[in-house]
Amino acid sequence: MNQSRYPLVRRWTPEEHQRLLSLAAAGTRPDEIARALGRTEPAVRGRAHLHNIPLRLVARKRSR
């Protein structure tokens, strides 16, 4: 019984992981990577952190 306790969690495929690596190496912003992969930004950041993939730092704009 290999059913996940979290049914909304999609596993990362090797192709998605390779695409994450290439986009991160190209300096793509995490939100753009997420959009390209059809994932959320926290999912991309979490995967990158788990596998020590450096992501481009993005400063949030201050709201006035």
C-alpha positions as CSV (number, residue, x, y, z in Angstrom):
1,M,0.0,0.0,0.0
2,N,2.0,2.9,-1.3
3,Q,-0.7,5.5,-1.1
4,S,0.4,8.9,0.2
5,R,-1.2,10.3,3.4
6,Y,-1.4,13.6,1.5
7,P,-3.3,12.9,-1.8
8,L,-2.7,16.4,-3.2
9,V,1.1,15.9,-3.1
10,R,2.6,15.2,-6.5
11,R,5.8,13.3,-6.6
12,W,8.7,14.9,-8.6
13,T,9.6,13.1,-11.7
14,P,13.3,12.8,-12.8
15,E,12.5,15.1,-15.8
16,E,11.0,17.8,-13.5
17,H,14.1,17.5,-11.2
18,Q,16.4,18.0,-14.2
19,R,14.4,20.9,-15.4
20,L,14.6,22.5,-11.9
21,L,18.4,22.0,-12.0
22,S,18.7,23.6,-15.4
23,L,16.4,26.5,-14.7
24,A,18.1,27.2,-11.4
25,A,21.5,27.1,-13.0
26,A,20.3,29.6,-15.6
27,G,19.4,32.0,-12.8
28,T,15.7,31.8,-13.2
29,R,13.6,33.2,-10.4
30,P,11.9,30.7,-8.1
31,D,8.4,32.0,-9.0
32,E,9.2,31.6,-12.7
33,I,10.5,28.1,-12.2
34,A,7.3,27.2,-10.3
35,R,5.2,28.5,-13.1
36,A,7.2,26.6,-15.7
37,L,6.9,23.3,-13.7
38,G,3.3,23.8,-12.8
39,R,4.1,23.8,-9.1
40,T,3.9,26.2,-6.2
41,E,6.9,28.4,-5.3
42,P,7.1,26.8,-1.8
43,A,7.3,23.4,-3.5
44,V,10.2,24.6,-5.7
45,R,12.0,26.2,-2.8
46,G,11.5,23.1,-0.7
47,R,12.8,20.8,-3.4
48,A,15.8,23.0,-4.0
49,H,16.6,23.2,-0.3
50,L,16.3,19.4,0.1
51,H,18.8,18.8,-2.7
52,N,21.1,21.8,-2.0
53,I,20.2,23.5,-5.3
54,P,21.0,27.3,-5.1
55,L,18.2,29.5,-6.2
56,R,18.4,33.1,-7.1
57,L,17.6,35.4,-4.2
58,V,14.6,37.6,-4.9
59,A,13.9,40.6,-2.7
60,R,10.2,41.3,-2.2
61,K,9.0,44.8,-3.0
62,R,7.8,46.8,0.0
63,S,4.2,47.9,-0.1
64,R,3.7,51.5,0.9
